[in-house]
Amino acid sequence: MSSIKNLFKNTFIYGLATVLPRLLTVLLTYLLTSYLPDPVAFGEVSIIFSYIIFANVILTYGMETAFFRFYNDASTKAKTLSTALLSLLVTTIVFGAAAYLFIDQIEVATELSAQYWKWVIAVIVFDTLMVIPFAYMRVQGRSTSYALIKLFNVVISVGTTFLFFTALKYFPAIEGLLPADRIELFFIAFLAASLITFLIVIKPYFMTWEFDKELWKKMLTYGWPILLAGFAFAINETVDKILLQKLLPVGDEEAEGIVGVYTAGYRLAVGMTLYAQAFRLGVEPFFFSQSGDKNATQQYALITKAFVAFGSVTLMAYVVLVDFIKPYIVKEGFETAMEVVPLILIAYFFSGIYQTLSVWYKIQDKTRYGAYISITAAVLTILVNVLLIPHIGYMASAYATCAAYALMMVVSYLIGRKHLAVPYDVKNILLYLTLSISLSLVFFYFVRDVFGIESWQTYLVGALMTLVIIAVVSLREKEIIHKIIKRK
């Protein structure tokens, strides 16, 4: 149980590392929706971030997870670090050079200005080069350092953006050196944060260089299915914005405006995103470090149930509070896509469960199954979007996201039980899921309409629903909760 307690301690710190920067990112979203000219401009920023996510997946080609897998072998620790660093360094430099060489072609293909891409390419390069240094912190258990650096990164990004948008006019000499386009200013601020953060975590690049070709081949063999899975995952996360831009039966400018509104609604689901991401950051290195333990499968089962139990409370509480939180995340006029919020929250809940269930193929070097599962979900995402966007707009994208992650969760469980005998408490997991999802949907789509948005009656009913879930979880899991929170 001590290892489980340590996991939850690190997960809490990673949670802070995720929540605090995201709170500042919420401010960034508010700045963008307030100071960019219109939803069209915000839509362009959203689409660029979709391409950034794809680029990050491709350029890391599964090397982060491969690093976790092979670093646990004491005989190859140093070689694993240096081999991963050198591999990403070379491929990232090649990418950066090629991208700047063909920047005009990128502008034509994406229909987005090269003035934006010249900054975005540099952001992608520095973000990729930081992947292994941050993974090295996680595998060493340096969760506090990780949290502080991540927080500092967002402080620089948000702070610089705020200064550019609000204070630059008071410094005409500096203003004359910078572009007037606020989208371009935003990406300059983003690049400044990436560059400064890279300089902070650069130390591993100056450690002993030792490139092991055979180890590198093993890492590539392990990692290429992770690349495919990551690419498919990026499709689930981002292709909806790109397809909305292309398939909505409206003009290009109106379509970009709708993408901006949908993205703002999507970001209102930040609560479950934070929870799932914090848990993943803590649990991924834990899976590999505990794989040789005789009680590993029992620990995996406990972790999954804990994630679902706490996540059920998180889902319900966030749905109840989302109308209160809304004004602090998006500017008035961007909240018209509120109806997608519960679906995206549930989708991220399913995604987090999938991450905990995926242990079986990661520790058994069967990562190809992760690729198969993710590709299947990506195909479903694309099909639902293509078929339904022309008819029901961005709701098609919300349904597609939720369906894709549900499919990944169910398929991973069904296949995984044939490869690794993890004694999941299916009965209680299904109970918590069913209770939380059903009450959340009833509250959002029915209670809010009956009593009125943000009325005291609505909040009272929501609080009672949340207490019901807390009571059920507490009564059924009191022994585990006691073991986790006790000091000794």
C-alpha positions as CSV (number, residue, x, y, z in Angstrom):
1,M,0.0,0.0,0.0
2,S,3.0,2.4,0.5
3,S,3.7,2.4,-3.2
4,I,0.1,3.2,-3.9
5,K,0.2,6.0,-1.3
6,N,3.3,7.3,-3.0
7,L,1.5,7.2,-6.4
8,F,-1.4,9.2,-5.0
9,K,1.1,11.7,-3.5
10,N,2.9,12.2,-6.8
11,T,-0.5,12.3,-8.6
12,F,-1.6,15.1,-6.3
13,I,1.5,17.1,-7.1
14,Y,1.1,16.4,-10.8
15,G,-2.5,17.5,-10.3
16,L,-1.2,20.8,-9.0
17,A,1.3,20.9,-11.9
18,T,-1.7,20.4,-14.2
19,V,-4.4,22.5,-12.5
20,L,-2.4,25.6,-11.6
21,P,-1.0,26.1,-15.2
22,R,-4.4,25.3,-16.6
23,L,-6.0,27.9,-14.4
24,L,-3.6,30.4,-15.9
25,T,-4.4,28.9,-19.3
26,V,-8.0,29.6,-18.6
27,L,-7.0,33.2,-18.2
28,L,-5.2,32.9,-21.5
29,T,-8.4,31.7,-23.1
30,Y,-10.2,34.6,-21.6
31,L,-7.5,37.0,-23.0
32,L,-7.8,35.5,-26.5
33,T,-11.6,35.6,-26.5
34,S,-11.5,39.2,-25.2
35,Y,-8.7,40.7,-27.2
36,L,-8.7,38.8,-30.5
37,P,-10.8,40.6,-33.1
38,D,-13.6,38.0,-33.3
39,P,-14.4,34.3,-33.0
40,V,-12.9,33.8,-36.5
41,A,-9.4,34.7,-35.1
42,F,-9.9,32.5,-32.1
43,G,-10.9,29.7,-34.5
44,E,-7.6,30.2,-36.4
45,V,-5.6,29.8,-33.2
46,S,-7.6,26.7,-32.3
47,I,-6.9,25.1,-35.7
48,I,-3.2,25.9,-35.4
49,F,-3.1,24.2,-32.0
50,S,-4.7,21.2,-33.7
51,Y,-1.7,21.0,-36.1
52,I,0.7,21.5,-33.2
53,I,-0.8,18.4,-31.4
54,F,-0.3,16.3,-34.5
55,A,3.3,17.5,-34.9
56,N,4.1,16.8,-31.3
57,V,2.9,13.2,-31.7
58,I,4.8,12.6,-34.9
59,L,8.0,14.1,-33.7
60,T,8.2,12.2,-30.5
61,Y,7.3,8.9,-32.3
62,G,6.6,7.0,-29.0
63,M,10.0,7.8,-27.6
64,E,8.6,9.1,-24.3
65,T,6.8,5.8,-23.4
66,A,9.7,3.8,-24.7
67,F,12.0,5.7,-22.4
68,F,9.8,4.7,-19.4
69,R,9.8,1.1,-20.6
70,F,13.6,0.7,-21.0
71,Y,14.8,3.1,-18.2
72,N,13.6,0.6,-15.6
73,D,16.4,-1.8,-16.6
74,A,19.2,-0.9,-14.3
75,S,21.9,-2.0,-16.8
76,T,20.6,0.5,-19.5
77,K,19.5,3.6,-17.5
78,A,22.2,6.0,-18.7
79,K,22.2,4.6,-22.3
80,T,18.4,4.8,-22.4
81,L,18.5,8.5,-21.5
82,S,21.3,9.5,-23.9
83,T,19.9,7.4,-26.7
84,A,16.4,8.9,-26.4
85,L,17.8,12.4,-26.2
86,L,20.1,12.0,-29.3
87,S,17.3,10.4,-31.3
88,L,14.9,13.2,-30.7
89,L,17.6,15.9,-31.1
90,V,18.5,14.8,-34.6
91,T,15.0,14.2,-35.9
92,T,13.7,17.5,-34.4
93,I,16.5,19.5,-36.0
94,V,15.9,17.9,-39.4
95,F,12.1,18.6,-39.0
96,G,12.8,22.3,-38.1
97,A,15.1,22.8,-41.1
98,A,12.7,21.2,-43.5
99,A,9.7,23.0,-42.1
100,Y,11.3,26.4,-42.6
101,L,12.5,25.4,-46.0
102,F,8.9,24.5,-47.1
103,I,7.0,27.1,-45.0
104,D,5.2,28.5,-48.1
105,Q,3.9,25.1,-48.9
106,I,2.8,24.7,-45.3
107,E,0.9,28.0,-45.6
108,V,-0.9,26.8,-48.8
109,A,-1.8,23.3,-47.3
110,T,-3.1,24.7,-44.0
111,E,-4.6,27.9,-45.3
112,L,-2.9,29.7,-42.4
113,S,-0.4,32.5,-42.7
114,A,3.3,31.7,-42.9
115,Q,3.7,34.7,-40.5
116,Y,2.2,32.4,-37.8
117,W,4.0,29.3,-38.8
118,K,7.5,30.9,-38.5
119,W,6.9,31.1,-34.8
120,V,4.8,28.0,-34.4
121,I,7.5,25.8,-36.0
122,A,10.0,27.0,-33.4
123,V,7.5,26.3,-30.6
124,I,7.1,22.7,-31.9
125,V,10.9,22.2,-32.0
126,F,11.5,23.4,-28.4
127,D,8.4,21.5,-27.1
128,T,9.7,18.3,-28.7
129,L,13.2,18.7,-27.3
130,M,11.7,19.1,-23.7
131,V,9.9,15.7,-23.8
132,I,12.7,13.5,-22.5
133,P,14.0,16.0,-19.9
134,F,10.5,16.2,-18.4
135,A,10.1,12.4,-18.7
136,Y,13.4,12.1,-16.8
137,M,12.0,14.2,-14.0
138,R,8.9,12.0,-13.8
139,V,10.9,8.7,-13.7
140,Q,13.1,10.1,-11.0
141,G,10.0,11.0,-8.9
142,R,10.9,14.7,-9.1
143,S,7.2,15.7,-9.3
144,T,7.7,19.0,-7.4
145,S,10.4,20.2,-9.8
146,Y,8.2,19.1,-12.7
147,A,5.2,21.0,-11.3
148,L,7.2,24.3,-10.6
149,I,8.7,24.3,-14.1
150,K,5.4,23.6,-15.8
151,L,3.8,26.4,-13.8
152,F,6.6,28.8,-14.7
153,N,6.2,28.0,-18.4
154,V,2.5,29.0,-18.3
155,V,3.2,32.1,-16.2
156,I,5.7,33.3,-18.9
157,S,3.2,32.5,-21.7
158,V,0.2,34.1,-20.1
159,G,2.2,37.1,-18.7
160,T,3.8,37.9,-22.0
161,T,0.5,37.6,-23.8
162,F,-1.2,39.9,-21.3
163,L,1.6,42.5,-21.7
164,F,1.4,42.3,-25.5
165,F,-2.3,42.6,-25.6
166,T,-2.8,45.3,-22.9
167,A,0.4,47.2,-22.2
168,L,2.4,47.3,-25.5
169,K,0.6,50.5,-26.6
170,Y,2.3,52.3,-23.8
171,F,5.8,51.4,-25.1
172,P,5.8,52.6,-28.7
173,A,9.5,51.9,-29.3
174,I,8.9,48.2,-28.5
175,E,5.5,48.2,-30.2
176,G,7.2,49.3,-33.4
177,L,9.5,46.3,-33.4
178,L,6.7,43.7,-33.0
179,P,3.9,42.8,-35.5
180,A,0.5,44.4,-35.1
181,D,-1.4,41.1,-35.7
182,R,-2.5,39.8,-32.2
183,I,-2.5,36.2,-33.3
184,E,1.2,36.5,-34.3
185,L,1.9,38.3,-31.0
186,F,0.3,35.4,-29.1
187,F,2.6,32.9,-30.8
188,I,5.6,35.0,-30.1
189,A,4.7,35.0,-26.4
190,F,4.2,31.2,-26.6
191,L,7.7,30.8,-28.2
192,A,9.3,32.9,-25.5
193,A,7.8,30.6,-22.8
194,S,9.0,27.5,-24.7
195,L,12.5,28.8,-25.2
196,I,13.0,29.9,-21.5
197,T,11.6,26.5,-20.3
198,F,13.9,24.6,-22.6
199,L,16.9,26.4,-21.2
200,I,15.8,25.5,-17.6
201,V,15.5,21.7,-18.4
202,I,18.5,21.5,-20.8
203,K,20.9,19.9,-18.4
204,P,20.3,16.2,-19.5
205,Y,21.7,17.2,-22.9
206,F,25.0,17.9,-21.3
207,M,25.3,14.6,-19.6
208,T,27.4,11.7,-20.9
209,W,26.7,11.0,-24.6
210,E,26.3,7.3,-25.4
211,F,24.2,6.3,-28.4
212,D,23.3,2.5,-28.3
213,K,22.2,1.5,-31.8
214,E,20.7,-1.8,-30.7
215,L,18.9,-0.2,-27.8
216,W,17.6,2.5,-30.2
217,K,16.2,-0.1,-32.5
218,K,14.4,-1.8,-29.6
219,M,13.0,1.6,-28.5
220,L,11.8,2.3,-32.0
221,T,10.2,-1.2,-32.3
222,Y,8.4,-0.5,-29.0
223,G,7.6,3.1,-29.8
224,W,6.2,3.0,-33.4
225,P,2.9,1.6,-32.3
226,I,2.7,4.3,-29.7
227,L,3.3,6.8,-32.5
228,L,0.3,5.3,-34.4
229,A,-1.8,5.3,-31.3
230,G,-0.7,8.8,-30.5
231,F,-1.6,10.0,-34.0
232,A,-5.0,8.3,-33.8
233,F,-5.4,9.9,-30.3
234,A,-4.6,13.3,-31.9
235,I,-7.2,12.7,-34.5
236,N,-9.8,12.1,-31.7
237,E,-8.6,15.3,-30.0
238,T,-8.2,17.7,-32.9
239,V,-9.6,16.5,-36.3
240,D,-13.1,17.7,-35.3
241,K,-12.0,21.4,-35.5
242,I,-10.3,20.8,-38.8
243,L,-13.4,18.9,-40.2
244,L,-15.8,21.5,-38.9
245,Q,-13.8,24.1,-40.8
246,K,-14.1,22.0,-44.0
247,L,-17.5,20.4,-43.7
248,L,-19.9,23.0,-42.2
249,P,-22.4,24.1,-44.9
250,V,-21.4,27.8,-44.4
251,G,-18.8,30.1,-45.7
252,D,-15.2,29.9,-44.6
253,E,-15.3,32.8,-42.3
254,E,-18.5,31.7,-40.6
255,A,-17.1,28.2,-40.3
256,E,-14.0,29.5,-38.5
257,G,-16.2,31.5,-36.1
258,I,-18.2,28.3,-35.3
259,V,-14.9,26.4,-34.7
260,G,-13.9,29.2,-32.2
261,V,-17.3,28.9,-30.4
262,Y,-17.1,25.1,-30.3
263,T,-13.5,25.2,-29.0
264,A,-14.5,27.6,-26.2
265,G,-17.3,25.1,-25.3
266,Y,-14.8,22.3,-25.5
267,R,-12.5,24.1,-23.1
268,L,-15.3,24.5,-20.6
269,A,-14.8,20.8,-20.0
270,V,-11.3,21.5,-18.5
271,G,-12.2,19.9,-15.2
272,M,-12.1,16.3,-16.3
273,T,-9.2,17.0,-18.6
274,L,-7.1,18.2,-15.6
275,Y,-8.1,15.2,-13.5
276,A,-7.3,12.6,-16.2
277,Q,-4.0,14.2,-17.2
278,A,-2.8,14.5,-13.6
279,F,-3.6,10.8,-13.0
280,R,-1.8,9.8,-16.2
281,L,1.4,11.7,-15.3
282,G,1.6,9.9,-12.0
283,V,0.5,6.4,-13.1
284,E,2.5,5.9,-16.3
285,P,6.0,5.6,-14.7
286,F,4.3,3.7,-11.8
287,F,3.1,1.0,-14.1
288,F,6.6,0.2,-15.3
289,S,8.3,0.5,-11.9
290,Q,5.8,-2.0,-10.4
291,S,5.6,-4.5,-13.3
292,G,7.9,-7.0,-11.5
293,D,6.0,-6.9,-8.2
294,K,4.1,-10.0,-7.3
295,N,1.1,-7.9,-6.3
296,A,1.3,-5.7,-9.4
297,T,-2.1,-6.8,-10.9
298,Q,-3.9,-6.1,-7.6
299,Q,-2.3,-2.7,-7.5
300,Y,-3.4,-2.0,-11.1
301,A,-7.0,-3.0,-10.2
302,L,-7.0,-0.8,-7.2
303,I,-5.7,2.2,-9.2
304,T,-8.4,1.8,-11.9
305,K,-11.1,1.6,-9.3
306,A,-9.7,4.6,-7.4
307,F,-9.6,6.6,-10.7
308,V,-13.2,5.8,-11.5
309,A,-14.5,6.4,-7.9
310,F,-12.8,9.9,-7.6
311,G,-13.6,10.7,-11.2
312,S,-17.3,10.0,-10.6
313,V,-17.4,12.7,-7.9
314,T,-15.3,15.0,-10.1
315,L,-17.6,14.6,-13.1
316,M,-20.8,15.3,-11.1
317,A,-19.3,18.3,-9.1
318,Y,-17.9,19.9,-12.3
319,V,-21.2,19.6,-14.2
320,V,-23.0,21.3,-11.2
321,L,-20.5,24.1,-11.1
322,V,-19.8,24.7,-14.8
323,D,-22.3,27.6,-15.1
324,F,-20.5,29.3,-12.2
325,I,-17.1,28.6,-13.7
326,K,-18.1,29.6,-17.3
327,P,-17.6,33.4,-17.1
328,Y,-14.0,32.9,-15.8
329,I,-13.1,30.7,-18.8
330,V,-14.7,32.3,-21.9
331,K,-16.0,35.7,-22.7
332,E,-19.7,36.3,-23.2
333,G,-20.7,35.3,-26.7
334,F,-18.4,32.3,-26.8
335,E,-20.5,30.1,-24.6
336,T,-23.1,29.1,-27.1
337,A,-21.7,25.6,-27.4
338,M,-22.5,24.8,-23.7
339,E,-24.5,21.8,-24.7
340,V,-21.3,19.9,-25.7
341,V,-19.7,20.2,-22.2
342,P,-21.2,17.1,-20.5
343,L,-20.4,15.0,-23.5
344,I,-16.7,16.1,-23.6
345,L,-16.4,15.7,-19.8
346,I,-17.7,12.1,-20.1
347,A,-15.4,11.5,-23.1
348,Y,-12.3,12.6,-21.0
349,F,-13.5,10.4,-18.2
350,F,-13.5,7.4,-20.6
351,S,-10.1,8.4,-21.9
352,G,-8.7,8.4,-18.4
353,I,-10.1,5.0,-17.7
354,Y,-8.6,3.8,-20.9
355,Q,-5.2,5.1,-19.9
356,T,-5.3,3.0,-16.7
357,L,-6.6,-0.1,-18.5
358,S,-3.8,0.2,-21.1
359,V,-1.2,-1.1,-18.7
360,W,-1.4,-4.6,-20.1
361,Y,0.0,-3.8,-23.5
362,K,2.6,-1.4,-22.3
363,I,4.3,-3.6,-19.7
364,Q,4.1,-6.7,-22.0
365,D,5.6,-4.9,-25.0
366,K,2.4,-5.4,-27.0
367,T,2.0,-1.8,-27.9
368,R,0.7,-2.7,-31.4
369,Y,-2.6,-3.4,-29.7
370,G,-2.7,0.2,-28.5
371,A,-2.2,1.3,-32.1
372,Y,-5.0,-1.0,-33.3
373,I,-7.4,0.3,-30.6
374,S,-6.6,3.9,-31.2
375,I,-6.8,3.6,-35.0
376,T,-10.2,2.0,-34.8
377,A,-11.4,4.9,-32.6
378,A,-9.9,7.4,-35.0
379,V,-11.8,5.9,-37.9
380,L,-15.0,6.1,-35.9
381,T,-14.3,9.7,-35.0
382,I,-13.8,10.6,-38.7
383,L,-16.8,8.7,-39.9
384,V,-19.2,10.3,-37.3
385,N,-17.8,13.8,-38.0
386,V,-18.0,13.4,-41.8
387,L,-21.5,11.9,-41.8
388,L,-23.1,14.2,-39.2
389,I,-21.4,17.6,-39.3
390,P,-23.3,18.8,-42.3
391,H,-26.6,17.9,-40.5
392,I,-26.1,18.7,-36.8
393,G,-22.9,20.8,-36.7
394,Y,-20.5,20.7,-33.8
395,M,-22.8,18.4,-31.8
396,A,-21.6,15.7,-34.2
397,S,-18.0,16.3,-33.0
398,A,-19.0,16.0,-29.4
399,Y,-20.8,12.7,-30.0
400,A,-17.9,11.4,-32.0
401,T,-15.4,12.3,-29.2
402,C,-17.5,10.6,-26.6
403,A,-18.1,7.5,-28.7
404,A,-14.5,7.1,-29.7
405,Y,-13.2,7.1,-26.1
406,A,-16.0,4.8,-25.0
407,L,-14.9,2.4,-27.7
408,M,-11.3,2.5,-26.7
409,M,-12.1,1.9,-23.0
410,V,-14.4,-1.1,-23.7
411,V,-12.1,-2.7,-26.3
412,S,-9.0,-2.3,-24.2
413,Y,-10.8,-4.0,-21.3
414,L,-12.1,-6.9,-23.4
415,I,-8.8,-7.6,-25.1
416,G,-6.6,-6.9,-22.0
417,R,-8.3,-9.5,-19.8
418,K,-7.0,-12.2,-22.2
419,H,-3.4,-11.0,-21.9
420,L,-3.1,-9.9,-18.2
421,A,-5.3,-11.2,-15.4
422,V,-6.0,-8.0,-13.6
423,P,-8.8,-8.5,-11.0
424,Y,-10.8,-5.4,-11.7
425,D,-13.8,-4.7,-9.5
426,V,-16.1,-4.5,-12.5
427,K,-19.3,-4.4,-10.4
428,N,-18.4,-1.3,-8.4
429,I,-16.7,0.4,-11.4
430,L,-19.9,0.1,-13.5
431,L,-22.0,1.2,-10.5
432,Y,-19.9,4.4,-10.1
433,L,-19.8,5.1,-13.8
434,T,-23.5,4.6,-14.3
435,L,-24.5,6.6,-11.3
436,S,-22.2,9.6,-12.1
437,I,-22.9,9.8,-15.8
438,S,-26.7,9.4,-15.5
439,L,-27.0,12.0,-12.7
440,S,-24.7,14.4,-14.6
441,L,-26.8,14.2,-17.8
442,V,-30.1,14.5,-15.9
443,F,-28.8,17.5,-14.0
444,F,-27.4,19.3,-17.1
445,Y,-30.1,18.6,-19.6
446,F,-33.2,18.5,-17.3
447,V,-32.7,20.1,-13.9
448,R,-31.1,23.2,-15.3
449,D,-34.1,23.7,-17.6
450,V,-36.7,23.0,-15.0
451,F,-35.3,25.3,-12.2
452,G,-33.3,27.8,-14.3
453,I,-29.6,28.1,-14.9
454,E,-27.7,29.2,-11.7
455,S,-30.9,29.3,-9.6
456,W,-30.5,28.3,-5.9
457,Q,-32.9,25.3,-6.5
458,T,-30.6,24.1,-9.3
459,Y,-27.5,24.3,-7.2
460,L,-29.3,22.6,-4.3
461,V,-30.4,19.6,-6.4
462,G,-26.9,19.4,-7.9
463,A,-25.3,19.4,-4.4
464,L,-27.6,16.6,-3.3
465,M,-26.8,14.6,-6.4
466,T,-23.1,15.1,-5.7
467,L,-23.5,14.0,-2.1
468,V,-25.3,10.8,-3.2
469,I,-22.3,9.8,-5.3
470,I,-19.9,10.7,-2.5
471,A,-21.9,8.7,0.0
472,V,-22.1,5.6,-2.3
473,V,-18.3,5.7,-2.9
474,S,-17.4,6.4,0.7
475,L,-19.6,3.5,2.0
476,R,-18.3,1.0,-0.5
477,E,-14.7,2.0,-0.4
478,K,-14.2,3.2,3.1
479,E,-11.4,0.6,3.8
480,I,-9.3,1.6,0.8
481,I,-9.9,5.3,1.5
482,H,-8.7,4.9,5.1
483,K,-5.5,3.1,3.9
484,I,-4.7,5.8,1.4
485,I,-5.2,8.7,3.7
486,K,-3.7,7.3,7.0
487,R,-0.3,8.5,7.9
488,K,1.3,5.1,8.5
